[in-house]
Amino acid sequence: MKGCDVIAEILKREGTEVIFAYPYQPLIEAAAKVGIRPILCRQERVGISMADGYSRATSGKKLGIFTMQQGPGTENAFPGAAQANSDNIPVLLLPGGESREKRYIKPNFQATEHYGGVTKWMASVTSSDRISSLMRRAFYQLRTGRGAPVLIETPRDILEFEEIAKMPEYTPVLGSRFGPDAQDVRNVAELLLKSKNLVIHAGQGINFAEAWDELREFAELLQAPVMTTMPGKGALPENHPLALGSSAVSTTKPISHFLKKSDTIFAIGSSLTRTNYGKTLPDGKTIIHSTNEPADVNKDYTAQHAIIGDSKLVLQALIAELRGAQSLKKKSKGEVAEEVQTVKKEWLNEWASQLNSDEVPINQYRVIRDVMSVVDRDNTIVTHDAGSPRDQVIPFWETTAPMTYLGWGKSTQLGHGLGLTMGAKVANPDKVCINFMGDAAIGMTGMDLETAARCKIGIVTIVFNNGAMAIERKSMPTATEKYGTVFQTGDYAGVSKALGGWSKRVEKPADIIPTMKKAIEAANSGQPALVEVITKEGFDFSKYP
């Protein structure tokens, strides 16, 4: 057997069902021979996005794996690795490498010399007898602690030509979780009970720890409202009485109201990263930070106290400590939830004219409202793309079950949402999987609609086509006026049809719901569907010269 056969057998033993790929890479055929389904994308970046979505939509219980050829394949894949790394997603990257005699000879590209900043751990196979031990270490890294891509580069001579006498010994790897220090639990519980206006700030760590029940119990015990980060969206269902919603650049009125009012913010499962694409926490608050990565503490925010550990184990320990506290009985029942619902109702009333708009071109918020009304949200996975669609969808899509919204964006690569949706659909074939994207985003990755058609990945893509990169208008008004730099257009429904998908263009609000029903029907049959909605630009010209 060859190196590619050894790697394929190890992947099979680890429970791998799917491998995302782009040739040339001998591992593709080796994986197929042992019963692992290869899915070939149109470009490497999208392939890693698919692996990202596969991991993300399963809370990392199924790991997304991407393999690519040496040289240009590894070079082209770098952006996808950077995006997954920015959002802390565990993805296994298995690039081919140049043969060992070509190492360190320019211009040959060696992944392990260039991927250090976008991976958690990486290694190069130097001999065939090292494959087993390196794969074992890779899977342990993927299943332990904070998520991020892990990379193993296998030189072509080992992967494709070197004969190996027998399969090395290999058993599947279990990850490790670690719980909080007992004194930290007591200290944090005391601080939480002293707080008069506590806000819980829940991040993606809740989703990957599957600590949804614990978060709900914790919030109800303390009668504390819960906001989530973009990747944490859905950690507490947003129809829960204590749910404030999720933030991107845009936010909800309940989040703004309760953050301003708060004296203490308990951030759990979050890196508390300051980013242009998330809510900045206000100054002057007591911050308690719980994370499974010590390097996150005091990184961007000063934490008055930290508690380190897996989010599920931390919450279980805090719940046990709180239940024994006499002062817990003083927490009033219902008053905070009533205030949350009052503010939420006010906010939705303020936006009613947008959400119910009959204007033409179509208002994007009307699209969001109508799509939300036509799907079973408990069994629908939604994601957004970067830019305006992200900021329009995040606040108003009410997520009703965990892992039914894939929020992303510490880095914001246009087009990432398409691959995410395909990966989520492969991992959850019985769910409706929807991606909202703009006309700029589809220009980046739209050819991979053919991947969805060829591989019978029945996703639904909703394109907001306003003919412009409206979010960029403020940054270059002169260039826009003189040279039309942000104007772009296309027949995206026609492109989708030409690539093998079902598609329809929508120009009137009354057509949104019936078209979505037909799109979902097509997707359920295995044919990807694209709904192109001609929307308003969503930009106030009067604010800029």
C-alpha positions as CSV (number, residue, x, y, z in Angstrom):
1,M,0.0,0.0,0.0
2,K,1.0,3.6,-0.5
3,G,0.8,6.7,1.8
4,C,-2.5,7.8,0.4
5,D,-3.9,4.3,1.2
6,V,-2.7,4.6,4.8
7,I,-4.3,8.0,5.3
8,A,-7.6,6.9,3.7
9,E,-7.7,3.9,6.0
10,I,-7.1,6.1,9.1
11,L,-9.8,8.5,8.0
12,K,-12.2,5.5,7.6
13,R,-11.3,4.3,11.1
14,E,-12.0,7.8,12.5
15,G,-15.5,7.6,11.1
16,T,-15.0,9.9,8.1
17,E,-17.9,9.7,5.7
18,V,-17.1,12.6,3.3
19,I,-13.9,14.3,2.1
20,F,-14.0,17.6,0.2
21,A,-11.4,17.9,-2.4
22,Y,-9.9,19.4,-5.5
23,P,-7.5,17.4,-7.8
24,Y,-4.8,16.4,-8.5
25,Q,-4.6,14.4,-5.2
26,P,-4.2,10.6,-5.0
27,L,-6.0,10.6,-1.6
28,I,-9.3,11.2,-3.5
29,E,-9.3,7.8,-5.2
30,A,-7.9,6.1,-2.1
31,A,-10.7,7.5,0.0
32,A,-13.3,6.4,-2.5
33,K,-12.0,2.9,-2.5
34,V,-12.6,2.6,1.3
35,G,-16.1,4.0,1.1
36,I,-15.5,7.7,1.8
37,R,-17.5,9.9,-0.5
38,P,-15.3,12.5,-2.3
39,I,-17.0,15.8,-3.1
40,L,-15.0,17.9,-5.7
41,C,-15.4,21.6,-5.6
42,R,-14.7,24.2,-8.3
43,Q,-12.1,26.0,-6.3
44,E,-10.1,25.2,-3.2
45,R,-11.3,28.1,-1.1
46,V,-14.9,26.9,-1.4
47,G,-13.9,23.4,-0.6
48,I,-12.6,24.5,2.7
49,S,-15.7,26.5,3.2
50,M,-17.7,23.3,2.7
51,A,-15.5,21.5,5.2
52,D,-16.0,24.4,7.6
53,G,-19.8,24.2,7.3
54,Y,-19.7,20.4,7.8
55,S,-17.8,20.8,11.1
56,R,-19.8,23.8,12.2
57,A,-23.2,22.4,11.6
58,T,-22.4,19.3,13.6
59,S,-20.7,21.2,16.6
60,G,-17.5,19.5,15.5
61,K,-18.8,16.0,16.1
62,K,-18.2,15.3,12.4
63,L,-15.0,16.9,11.2
64,G,-14.7,18.6,7.8
65,I,-11.7,17.4,5.8
66,F,-10.3,19.0,2.7
67,T,-7.5,17.6,0.5
68,M,-5.7,19.4,-2.3
69,Q,-2.7,19.0,-4.6
70,Q,0.8,20.3,-3.9
71,G,1.8,23.7,-5.2
72,P,-1.1,25.7,-6.7
73,G,-3.8,23.7,-4.8
74,T,-2.2,24.5,-1.5
75,E,-1.6,28.1,-2.5
76,N,-5.3,28.6,-3.6
77,A,-6.6,27.0,-0.4
78,F,-4.9,29.5,1.9
79,P,-7.9,32.0,2.1
80,G,-10.3,29.2,3.2
81,A,-7.9,28.2,6.0
82,A,-7.6,31.8,7.1
83,Q,-11.4,32.1,7.3
84,A,-11.9,28.9,9.3
85,N,-9.1,29.9,11.6
86,S,-10.6,33.3,12.3
87,D,-13.8,31.7,13.4
88,N,-12.1,28.9,15.4
89,I,-13.5,26.0,13.3
90,P,-11.8,22.6,13.5
91,V,-11.0,21.5,9.9
92,L,-8.4,18.9,8.8
93,L,-6.3,20.0,5.8
94,L,-4.4,17.2,4.0
95,P,-2.4,18.8,1.2
96,G,0.0,17.0,-1.0
97,G,3.6,18.2,-0.9
98,E,6.4,18.3,-3.3
99,S,8.6,15.1,-3.3
100,R,11.2,15.2,-0.5
101,E,14.1,15.9,-2.8
102,K,12.4,19.2,-3.9
103,R,11.8,20.5,-0.4
104,Y,13.2,24.0,0.2
105,I,13.9,24.6,-3.5
106,K,12.2,27.6,-4.8
107,P,9.6,28.1,-6.3
108,N,8.2,24.9,-4.9
109,F,5.5,25.8,-2.3
110,Q,5.7,24.0,1.1
111,A,2.5,24.4,3.2
112,T,4.3,24.0,6.5
113,E,6.4,27.1,5.7
114,H,3.3,29.3,5.1
115,Y,0.3,28.1,7.0
116,G,1.6,28.7,10.5
117,G,-0.6,31.8,11.0
118,V,-3.8,30.1,10.0
119,T,-3.6,26.7,11.7
120,K,-3.6,25.4,15.3
121,W,-1.0,22.8,14.5
122,M,0.7,21.4,11.4
123,A,3.3,18.9,10.4
124,S,5.0,17.4,7.3
125,V,5.3,13.7,6.9
126,T,9.0,12.9,6.6
127,S,8.7,9.1,6.3
128,S,5.9,6.7,5.8
129,D,6.2,5.2,9.3
130,R,5.3,8.7,10.7
131,I,1.8,8.9,9.1
132,S,0.0,7.0,11.9
133,S,1.4,9.1,14.8
134,L,0.9,12.4,13.0
135,M,-2.7,11.6,12.1
136,R,-3.3,10.6,15.7
137,R,-1.9,13.9,17.0
138,A,-3.9,15.8,14.4
139,F,-7.3,14.3,15.4
140,Y,-6.5,15.0,19.1
141,Q,-5.8,18.6,18.3
142,L,-9.0,18.9,16.4
143,R,-11.1,17.4,19.2
144,T,-9.4,19.3,22.1
145,G,-9.6,22.9,23.2
146,R,-10.3,25.8,20.9
147,G,-11.1,24.8,17.3
148,A,-8.9,25.8,14.3
149,P,-7.6,24.1,11.2
150,V,-4.9,21.4,11.5
151,L,-2.7,20.5,8.6
152,I,-0.7,17.5,7.6
153,E,1.4,17.8,4.4
154,T,2.4,14.5,2.8
155,P,5.2,14.7,0.1
156,R,4.2,13.3,-3.3
157,D,6.7,10.4,-3.2
158,I,5.3,9.1,0.1
159,L,1.7,9.8,-0.9
160,E,1.8,8.3,-4.3
161,F,4.8,6.1,-4.9
162,E,6.5,4.7,-1.8
163,E,5.3,1.2,-1.0
164,I,4.5,0.5,2.6
165,A,4.6,-3.1,3.7
166,K,1.5,-3.1,6.0
167,M,-1.0,-0.8,7.6
168,P,0.4,0.8,10.7
169,E,-1.4,0.3,14.0
170,Y,-4.1,2.9,14.5
171,T,-7.1,3.3,16.8
172,P,-9.5,6.3,16.8
173,V,-8.6,9.3,19.0
174,L,-10.7,10.8,21.7
175,G,-10.4,14.5,22.6
176,S,-10.1,15.9,26.1
177,R,-12.3,18.4,28.0
178,F,-11.2,20.3,31.1
179,G,-13.3,21.8,33.8
180,P,-12.9,25.0,35.9
181,D,-11.0,25.5,39.1
182,A,-13.2,25.0,42.2
183,Q,-12.2,28.4,43.7
184,D,-12.9,30.2,40.5
185,V,-16.4,28.7,40.5
186,R,-17.0,30.0,44.0
187,N,-15.6,33.4,43.2
188,V,-17.6,33.8,40.0
189,A,-20.8,32.6,41.5
190,E,-20.4,35.2,44.3
191,L,-19.9,38.0,41.7
192,L,-22.9,36.8,39.7
193,L,-25.2,36.9,42.7
194,K,-24.0,40.4,43.7
195,S,-24.8,41.8,40.2
196,K,-27.9,43.9,40.0
197,N,-28.1,44.0,36.2
198,L,-26.3,41.0,34.7
199,V,-26.1,40.3,31.0
200,I,-24.9,36.9,29.7
201,H,-22.8,37.1,26.5
202,A,-22.8,33.7,24.9
203,G,-20.4,32.7,22.1
204,Q,-19.7,29.8,19.8
205,G,-18.2,27.7,22.7
206,I,-21.7,27.1,23.9
207,N,-22.6,25.5,20.5
208,F,-19.4,23.4,20.2
209,A,-19.8,22.2,23.8
210,E,-23.5,21.5,23.2
211,A,-24.2,23.4,26.4
212,W,-27.6,24.6,25.3
213,D,-29.6,23.1,28.2
214,E,-27.1,24.4,30.7
215,L,-27.2,27.9,29.3
216,R,-30.9,28.0,29.5
217,E,-31.0,26.7,33.1
218,F,-28.2,29.1,34.1
219,A,-30.0,32.1,32.6
220,E,-33.3,31.1,34.3
221,L,-31.7,30.6,37.6
222,L,-30.2,34.1,37.6
223,Q,-33.1,35.7,35.7
224,A,-30.4,37.2,33.4
225,P,-31.0,38.2,29.7
226,V,-28.8,36.5,27.1
227,M,-27.2,38.0,24.0
228,T,-25.1,36.0,21.6
229,T,-22.2,36.6,19.3
230,M,-22.6,35.9,15.5
231,P,-21.2,32.4,15.8
232,G,-23.0,31.9,19.0
233,K,-26.4,32.7,17.5
234,G,-29.0,30.1,18.6
235,A,-27.1,29.1,21.7
236,L,-30.3,30.2,23.4
237,P,-33.4,30.0,21.2
238,E,-34.4,33.6,20.3
239,N,-38.0,33.0,21.2
240,H,-37.0,32.3,24.8
241,P,-38.3,35.1,27.1
242,L,-34.7,36.0,28.2
243,A,-33.2,36.1,24.7
244,L,-31.9,39.5,23.5
245,G,-30.8,38.2,20.0
246,S,-27.5,38.4,18.2
247,S,-25.2,41.1,17.0
248,A,-23.1,41.8,13.9
249,V,-22.3,45.3,12.8
250,S,-26.1,45.7,13.3
251,T,-27.7,44.7,16.5
252,T,-31.1,44.4,18.3
253,K,-32.6,47.1,20.5
254,P,-32.9,44.6,23.4
255,I,-29.1,44.0,23.2
256,S,-28.3,47.8,23.2
257,H,-30.8,48.4,26.0
258,F,-29.6,45.8,28.4
259,L,-25.9,46.3,27.7
260,K,-26.2,50.0,28.5
261,K,-28.1,49.1,31.7
262,S,-25.8,46.3,32.8
263,D,-23.3,46.4,35.6
264,T,-21.8,43.0,34.9
265,I,-21.3,41.0,31.7
266,F,-20.6,37.3,31.9
267,A,-19.0,36.2,28.6
268,I,-18.9,32.4,28.2
269,G,-17.7,30.5,25.2
270,S,-16.5,33.6,23.5
271,S,-13.0,34.9,22.7
272,L,-14.2,38.4,23.4
273,T,-12.4,39.6,20.3
274,R,-12.8,43.2,19.3
275,T,-13.9,43.1,15.7
276,N,-15.5,45.5,13.2
277,Y,-18.1,42.8,12.6
278,G,-19.4,42.3,16.2
279,K,-20.9,44.3,19.1
280,T,-18.4,46.3,21.1
281,L,-19.0,46.0,24.8
282,P,-19.5,49.3,26.6
283,D,-16.9,50.6,29.0
284,G,-17.3,50.7,32.8
285,K,-18.7,47.2,33.2
286,T,-17.5,44.3,35.4
287,I,-16.5,41.6,32.9
288,I,-16.3,37.9,33.9
289,H,-14.7,35.9,31.1
290,S,-15.1,32.1,30.6
291,T,-13.2,30.5,27.8
292,N,-11.4,27.2,27.0
293,E,-8.4,29.2,25.7
294,P,-6.4,31.1,28.4
295,A,-4.7,33.3,25.7
296,D,-8.1,35.0,25.1
297,V,-8.3,36.4,28.6
298,N,-7.4,40.1,28.8
299,K,-6.7,40.1,25.1
300,D,-9.0,42.9,24.0
301,Y,-11.1,43.5,27.2
302,T,-10.0,43.7,30.8
303,A,-11.6,40.8,32.7
304,Q,-12.2,41.3,36.4
305,H,-12.3,37.6,36.8
306,A,-11.7,34.6,34.5
307,I,-12.8,31.0,34.6
308,I,-11.2,28.6,32.3
309,G,-12.8,25.4,30.9
310,D,-15.2,23.8,28.6
311,S,-18.4,25.8,28.5
312,K,-20.7,22.9,29.4
313,L,-18.5,21.9,32.4
314,V,-18.2,25.5,33.6
315,L,-22.0,26.0,33.5
316,Q,-22.6,22.7,35.2
317,A,-20.3,23.7,38.0
318,L,-21.7,27.2,38.4
319,I,-25.3,25.9,38.4
320,A,-24.4,23.5,41.2
321,E,-22.8,26.3,43.2
322,L,-25.7,28.7,42.6
323,R,-28.3,26.2,43.6
324,G,-26.7,26.1,47.1
325,A,-26.7,29.9,47.5
326,Q,-29.3,31.4,49.8
327,S,-29.2,34.7,48.0
328,L,-30.4,33.1,44.8
329,K,-33.9,33.1,46.3
330,K,-33.9,36.9,46.1
331,K,-33.8,36.9,42.3
332,S,-37.2,38.1,41.1
333,K,-39.0,35.9,38.7
334,G,-40.5,37.3,35.5
335,E,-39.6,41.0,35.8
336,V,-36.5,40.8,33.5
337,A,-38.3,38.6,31.0
338,E,-41.2,41.0,30.9
339,E,-38.8,43.9,30.2
340,V,-37.0,42.0,27.5
341,Q,-40.3,41.3,25.7
342,T,-41.5,44.9,26.1
343,V,-38.3,46.3,24.5
344,K,-38.4,43.6,21.8
345,K,-42.0,44.5,20.9
346,E,-41.1,48.2,20.7
347,W,-38.1,47.4,18.4
348,L,-40.2,45.2,16.0
349,N,-42.9,47.9,15.9
350,E,-40.3,50.5,14.9
351,W,-39.1,48.2,12.0
352,A,-42.6,47.1,11.0
353,S,-42.7,49.3,7.9
354,Q,-39.5,47.7,6.6
355,L,-40.4,44.2,7.4
356,N,-43.9,44.6,5.9
357,S,-42.9,46.8,3.0
358,D,-44.6,46.4,-0.4
359,E,-42.2,48.7,-2.2
360,V,-40.5,47.8,-5.5
361,P,-37.6,47.2,-5.9
362,I,-38.1,44.8,-3.0
363,N,-37.0,45.7,0.6
364,Q,-34.5,43.2,1.9
365,Y,-36.3,43.1,5.3
366,R,-39.5,42.0,3.6
367,V,-37.6,39.1,2.1
368,I,-36.3,38.0,5.5
369,R,-39.8,38.2,7.0
370,D,-41.4,36.2,4.3
371,V,-38.7,33.5,4.2
372,M,-38.9,33.1,8.0
373,S,-42.7,32.6,7.7
374,V,-42.5,29.9,5.1
375,V,-39.9,27.5,6.7
376,D,-39.9,25.2,9.7
377,R,-37.2,27.1,11.6
378,D,-36.4,24.2,13.9
379,N,-35.4,22.1,10.9
380,T,-33.8,24.8,8.7
381,I,-30.2,25.9,8.8
382,V,-29.6,29.4,7.7
383,T,-26.4,31.4,7.1
384,H,-25.5,34.8,5.6
385,D,-22.8,36.1,3.5
386,A,-20.5,39.1,4.3
387,G,-21.6,42.7,3.9
388,S,-25.1,44.0,3.9
389,P,-26.9,40.6,3.9
390,R,-25.2,39.7,7.1
391,D,-26.2,42.9,8.8
392,Q,-29.8,42.6,7.5
393,V,-30.4,39.0,8.4
394,I,-28.6,38.6,11.8
395,P,-30.9,40.8,13.9
396,F,-34.2,39.8,12.4
397,W,-33.9,36.1,11.7
398,E,-35.3,34.6,14.9
399,T,-33.5,31.3,15.6
400,T,-35.6,28.8,17.4
401,A,-33.2,25.9,17.9
402,P,-29.5,25.4,18.4
403,M,-27.3,24.9,15.4
404,T,-29.9,26.2,12.9
405,Y,-28.0,29.4,12.2
406,L,-24.3,29.5,11.1
407,G,-23.1,33.0,12.0
408,W,-19.6,33.8,11.0
409,G,-17.4,36.8,10.4
410,K,-14.3,37.8,12.4
411,S,-12.9,37.7,8.9
412,T,-15.5,38.4,6.2
413,Q,-14.5,36.8,2.9
414,L,-17.2,37.4,0.3
415,G,-18.7,34.2,-0.9
416,H,-17.9,32.1,2.2
417,G,-21.6,31.4,2.9
418,L,-22.2,29.3,-0.2
419,G,-19.7,26.7,0.8
420,L,-20.9,26.8,4.4
421,T,-24.4,26.0,3.3
422,M,-23.3,23.1,1.1
423,G,-21.2,21.6,3.9
424,A,-24.2,22.0,6.3
425,K,-26.5,20.3,3.9
426,V,-24.1,17.3,3.4
427,A,-23.9,16.9,7.2
428,N,-27.7,17.4,7.6
429,P,-29.4,16.0,4.4
430,D,-32.9,16.1,6.0
431,K,-32.8,19.8,6.8
432,V,-33.5,22.8,4.5
433,C,-30.3,24.8,4.2
434,I,-30.5,28.4,3.1
435,N,-27.8,31.0,2.3
436,F,-28.5,34.7,1.9
437,M,-25.9,36.4,-0.2
438,G,-25.5,39.6,-2.2
439,D,-24.6,40.2,-5.9
440,A,-21.0,40.8,-4.9
441,A,-20.7,37.6,-3.0
442,I,-22.0,35.4,-5.8
443,G,-19.4,36.9,-8.1
444,M,-16.7,35.4,-5.9
445,T,-17.9,31.8,-5.6
446,G,-21.0,31.4,-7.8
447,M,-19.5,28.8,-10.1
448,D,-19.7,26.3,-7.2
449,L,-23.4,26.2,-7.7
450,E,-22.4,23.6,-10.3
451,T,-20.8,21.6,-7.5
452,A,-24.1,21.6,-5.7
453,A,-25.9,20.5,-8.9
454,R,-23.4,17.8,-9.8
455,C,-23.3,16.4,-6.3
456,K,-27.0,16.7,-5.7
457,I,-26.6,19.0,-2.7
458,G,-30.0,20.5,-2.4
459,I,-29.4,24.0,-1.0
460,V,-31.4,27.2,-1.4
461,T,-29.5,30.3,-2.2
462,I,-31.2,33.7,-2.0
463,V,-29.4,36.5,-3.9
464,F,-30.2,40.1,-3.0
465,N,-29.5,41.7,-6.3
466,N,-29.5,45.5,-6.0
467,G,-27.0,46.0,-8.8
468,A,-24.4,47.6,-6.5
469,M,-22.0,47.1,-3.6
470,A,-24.1,49.5,-1.6
471,I,-22.2,49.0,1.7
472,E,-19.1,50.5,-0.1
473,R,-20.7,53.7,-1.3
474,K,-19.6,55.7,1.7
475,S,-15.9,54.8,1.2
476,M,-15.7,56.0,-2.4
477,P,-18.5,58.4,-3.4
478,T,-16.3,60.3,-6.0
479,A,-15.2,57.1,-7.7
480,T,-18.7,55.9,-7.8
481,E,-20.1,59.0,-9.4
482,K,-17.4,59.4,-12.0
483,Y,-16.5,55.8,-12.8
484,G,-19.4,53.6,-11.5
485,T,-17.0,51.5,-9.4
486,V,-19.5,49.9,-7.2
487,F,-22.1,49.1,-9.8
488,Q,-22.4,45.5,-11.0
489,T,-25.2,43.4,-12.3
490,G,-26.0,40.0,-13.9
491,D,-28.7,37.5,-14.5
492,Y,-27.9,35.3,-11.5
493,A,-31.0,33.1,-12.0
494,G,-29.8,32.5,-15.5
495,V,-26.4,31.5,-14.3
496,S,-27.8,29.1,-11.8
497,K,-30.0,27.5,-14.4
498,A,-27.0,27.1,-16.8
499,L,-25.1,25.4,-14.0
500,G,-27.8,22.8,-13.4
501,G,-29.9,24.4,-10.7
502,W,-33.5,25.4,-10.3
503,S,-33.9,29.2,-10.3
504,K,-36.3,32.1,-10.5
505,R,-36.1,35.9,-10.4
506,V,-38.5,37.7,-8.1
507,E,-39.4,41.3,-8.7
508,K,-42.6,41.7,-6.7
509,P,-43.1,41.2,-2.9
510,A,-46.2,39.0,-3.4
511,D,-44.0,36.5,-5.3
512,I,-41.5,35.8,-2.5
513,I,-43.5,33.2,-0.6
514,P,-44.7,31.1,-3.5
515,T,-41.3,31.2,-5.1
516,M,-39.6,30.1,-1.9
517,K,-42.0,27.1,-1.6
518,K,-41.1,26.0,-5.1
519,A,-37.4,26.5,-4.3
520,I,-37.6,24.4,-1.2
521,E,-39.4,21.7,-3.1
522,A,-36.6,21.6,-5.7
523,A,-34.0,21.5,-3.0
524,N,-35.7,18.6,-1.3
525,S,-35.4,16.7,-4.5
526,G,-31.7,17.1,-4.6
527,Q,-31.5,20.0,-7.0
528,P,-29.9,23.3,-5.7
529,A,-32.3,26.2,-6.0
530,L,-31.5,29.9,-6.4
531,V,-34.0,32.7,-5.8
532,E,-32.7,36.0,-7.3
533,V,-34.6,38.9,-5.6
534,I,-34.4,42.4,-7.2
535,T,-34.0,44.5,-4.2
536,K,-33.6,48.2,-3.4
537,E,-30.1,49.5,-2.9
538,G,-30.7,50.2,0.7
539,F,-28.5,53.3,0.8
540,D,-29.4,56.9,1.7
541,F,-27.9,59.1,-1.0
542,S,-28.7,62.2,0.9
543,K,-26.1,61.5,3.5
544,Y,-23.2,61.7,1.1
545,P,-22.2,64.2,-1.6
